[in-house]
Amino acid sequence: MLHVIKFCPMAVPRVFWMSTSGALLIVAASASYFMLVILPNSQRHKDELIAEIASKQAAEKQILDCVEQARRAGQDMAKYSSGFGSPSNVSGVSNHYNRKLNKCIVDVQTVDKNGTAEFVMDAYEQSSVLWCTTRFMPKGTPPIQRTCMDSKNNRLDAAEADKQIDVLMRE
């Protein structure tokens, strides 16, 4: 006995269109999820990395600029009178870019026949933050006399001045 299966021409297109519509709906949902969730997250991550790199490059540039400015401050100090007579010999220059103050701090040490001097200044403004002199005294008197002054020429205790210098050069 032969069974004849009747084929309904309308059933195939409905199944085809229903499955195609379902597949398109899944593709659209996946594309929307990618466009609305995945892509913005990766772009935000990329933007954060670019900002971090730019920040590091700016910080490195500030440090390099501070080094150059410190070199110039040391040269200037060696060329010109320190206010105490003829120009002194620069015995040392150190610098630090103080991020808290957003300033390049330079510490210039000089020496002459009477003693040493230390000038701590803002390198760009070339303004004094504080300075100390150490004078060698003749025999029979205390061997060293250290005097420190702040930017307003108020006398500072030498130990306090050293603490301030340490803070300025480490922040």
C-alpha positions as CSV (number, residue, x, y, z in Angstrom):
1,M,0.0,0.0,0.0
2,L,1.3,3.2,-1.1
3,H,0.9,6.2,1.1
4,V,0.9,9.5,-0.5
5,I,2.0,12.4,1.5
6,K,0.4,15.6,0.5
7,F,2.7,18.5,0.5
8,C,1.3,21.8,1.5
9,P,3.0,24.6,-0.4
10,M,2.2,27.2,2.2
11,A,3.8,25.4,5.2
12,V,7.3,25.6,3.9
13,P,7.4,29.3,3.4
14,R,5.9,29.9,6.9
15,V,8.5,27.7,8.6
16,F,11.2,29.3,6.5
17,W,10.1,32.8,7.3
18,M,9.6,32.0,11.0
19,S,13.1,30.5,11.4
20,T,14.6,33.3,9.3
21,S,12.9,35.9,11.5
22,G,14.1,34.2,14.6
23,A,17.7,34.1,13.3
24,L,17.5,37.7,12.3
25,L,16.2,38.6,15.7
26,I,19.1,36.8,17.4
27,V,21.6,38.5,15.1
28,A,20.1,41.9,15.7
29,A,20.1,41.4,19.5
30,S,23.7,40.2,19.4
31,A,24.7,43.2,17.2
32,S,22.9,45.6,19.6
33,Y,24.6,44.1,22.6
34,F,28.0,44.5,20.9
35,M,27.3,48.1,19.9
36,L,25.7,49.2,23.2
37,V,27.8,47.2,25.7
38,I,31.0,45.7,24.4
39,L,32.2,48.5,22.1
40,P,31.7,51.4,24.6
41,N,33.5,49.4,27.3
42,S,36.5,48.7,25.1
43,Q,36.5,52.3,23.9
44,R,36.4,53.6,27.5
45,H,39.3,51.3,28.3
46,K,41.2,52.5,25.3
47,D,40.5,56.2,26.3
48,E,41.7,55.4,29.9
49,L,44.9,53.9,28.6
50,I,45.5,56.9,26.3
51,A,44.9,59.3,29.2
52,E,47.2,57.4,31.5
53,I,50.0,57.5,28.9
54,A,49.5,61.2,28.3
55,S,49.7,61.8,32.0
56,K,52.9,59.9,32.4
57,Q,54.4,61.7,29.4
58,A,53.4,65.1,30.9
59,A,55.0,64.1,34.2
60,E,58.2,63.0,32.6
61,K,58.3,66.3,30.6
62,Q,57.9,68.3,33.8
63,I,60.8,66.4,35.4
64,L,63.0,66.9,32.4
65,D,62.1,70.6,32.2
66,C,62.9,70.8,36.0
67,V,66.3,69.2,35.4
68,E,67.1,71.7,32.7
69,Q,65.9,74.7,34.8
70,A,68.0,73.5,37.7
71,R,71.1,73.3,35.5
72,R,70.4,76.9,34.4
73,A,69.9,78.1,38.0
74,G,73.3,76.5,39.0
75,Q,75.0,78.3,36.1
76,D,73.4,81.6,37.0
77,M,74.4,81.2,40.6
78,A,78.0,80.6,39.5
79,K,78.0,83.6,37.2
80,Y,76.5,86.3,39.4
81,S,77.1,87.6,42.8
82,S,75.2,85.9,45.6
83,G,74.7,89.2,47.3
84,F,77.5,88.5,49.7
85,G,80.3,89.6,47.5
86,S,81.9,88.1,44.4
87,P,80.3,85.0,42.8
88,S,80.8,81.8,44.7
89,N,81.8,78.4,43.4
90,V,78.8,76.2,43.0
91,S,79.6,72.9,44.8
92,G,76.3,71.2,44.1
93,V,72.9,71.5,42.5
94,S,70.0,69.2,43.1
95,N,66.4,69.4,42.0
96,H,63.0,67.9,42.5
97,Y,59.7,68.5,40.8
98,N,57.3,68.9,43.7
99,R,53.9,67.6,42.5
100,K,52.1,68.8,45.6
101,L,53.2,72.4,45.0
102,N,53.5,72.0,41.2
103,K,56.9,73.6,41.3
104,C,60.4,72.8,40.4
105,I,62.5,73.1,43.5
106,V,66.2,73.6,43.1
107,D,68.8,73.4,45.9
108,V,72.1,75.1,45.0
109,Q,75.1,74.8,47.3
110,T,77.9,77.2,47.0
111,V,81.3,77.5,48.8
112,D,83.7,80.4,49.2
113,K,86.6,81.2,51.5
114,N,84.3,82.1,54.4
115,G,81.9,79.2,54.3
116,T,79.1,77.6,52.5
117,A,75.6,78.7,51.4
118,E,72.5,76.7,50.4
119,F,69.8,78.4,48.4
120,V,66.5,76.6,47.9
121,M,64.4,78.2,45.3
122,D,61.5,77.9,42.8
123,A,63.5,77.3,39.6
124,Y,61.0,78.9,37.2
125,E,60.3,82.0,39.3
126,Q,63.8,82.0,40.6
127,S,62.3,83.1,43.9
128,S,63.9,82.1,47.1
129,V,62.1,79.6,49.3
130,L,64.8,79.6,52.0
131,W,68.5,79.9,52.3
132,C,71.2,79.0,54.9
133,T,74.7,80.1,55.3
134,T,77.4,78.3,57.3
135,R,80.3,80.5,58.2
136,F,83.7,79.2,59.3
137,M,84.7,81.1,62.5
138,P,88.2,81.9,63.7
139,K,89.9,79.8,66.3
140,G,88.7,80.1,69.8
141,T,85.1,80.5,68.8
142,P,82.5,77.9,68.0
143,P,83.6,76.3,64.8
144,I,80.4,76.7,62.8
145,Q,77.7,79.2,62.7
146,R,74.7,78.3,60.6
147,T,72.1,80.9,59.8
148,C,68.9,80.2,57.9
149,M,66.2,82.5,56.6
150,D,62.8,82.0,54.9
151,S,61.6,83.8,51.8
152,K,60.6,86.8,53.9
153,N,64.0,87.0,55.6
154,N,62.6,85.7,58.9
155,R,65.2,83.7,60.8
156,L,64.6,79.9,61.0
157,D,66.1,77.3,63.3
158,A,68.7,75.4,61.3
159,A,67.1,72.0,62.1
160,E,63.6,73.3,61.1
161,A,65.1,74.6,57.8
162,D,66.6,71.2,57.1
163,K,63.2,69.6,57.7
164,Q,61.6,72.1,55.3
165,I,64.2,71.4,52.7
166,D,63.7,67.6,53.1
167,V,59.9,68.0,52.7
168,L,60.3,70.2,49.6
169,M,62.7,67.9,47.9
170,R,60.6,64.7,48.6
171,E,57.0,65.5,48.0
